[in-house]
Amino acid sequence: MKQLKLYPFTLFLLIIVNACQSEETIEKSDNNLIDSVQYTIVTRSKEVGTCSNENMQCAKIQIQSLDIKSGITDQKAVNIELDIINEILMIEGNEAATAKNIDDLIDVLLDEYKNLISTIKDYFLPWEVNYTINVVNNNLGLLTVEINYYSYRGGAHGNEYIKYVNYNLFDGAKVRVDSAFDMSKKFLSLCEQIFRKKYKLDAKSSLSESGFYFNADKFYIPDNYYIRDNLLHFIYNRYEIAPYSEGIIEIQVPLSDVFPYIKSEVLQAFVRKHQT
């Protein structure tokens, strides 16, 4: 049992009144090697007001996190759990400046809403913030976690964001894009060709003049990727390289094409197994 599990963000019984929580457990795959984990997805939820009634002042915050039960050492498990929480805090940005964990973040967001309705008495737009965790890969030493974010806090539309984070279960380290792949001109050119083909741009067309926000008109791949269905998927979020109307942009590179550019040993083993 992990001793470090007694951090505030895992003490479920300390969540104050009006909070609710649920858990979903997925069993570890049966393997003699430490190449997968057993985990629980923990949901923390709290609201102000009565969100079930229309035209009522209310705000509901729901945030999920990952609780690794077994499959790797306690310290590696805690490091991954804390890193996922840190990813959530980074998505919130300045809103999370004073928050150190999930419970702090929930309280910070609800306090912001309380301050708003105390200042603007006739403010009746409901607020919603929802973070959902999904595990995309959990075998062969690769753990890929998908963080889905949706928020509505007034305005013309809500905001959404998706982040994929990859971890090497053998050492507990995050597998960032620049440590996972050879960021050579050939690899970037391969990805750019796929991008241009998707948007029907010829090789000489300016990306900026075509409506994309690439700094100095230079194509790049984001540190937001996952592997599934024999494809390497790269994700650009709304506003990252295009207007909101373009939505979340995804490019897909066949694993057979990308394999020569993979530097990470755990990714090499994962891709090799899935190509057989």
Order of alpha helices (4+ residues) and beta strands (2+ residues): beta-beta-beta-alpha-alpha-beta-beta-beta-alpha-alpha-beta-beta-beta-alpha-alpha
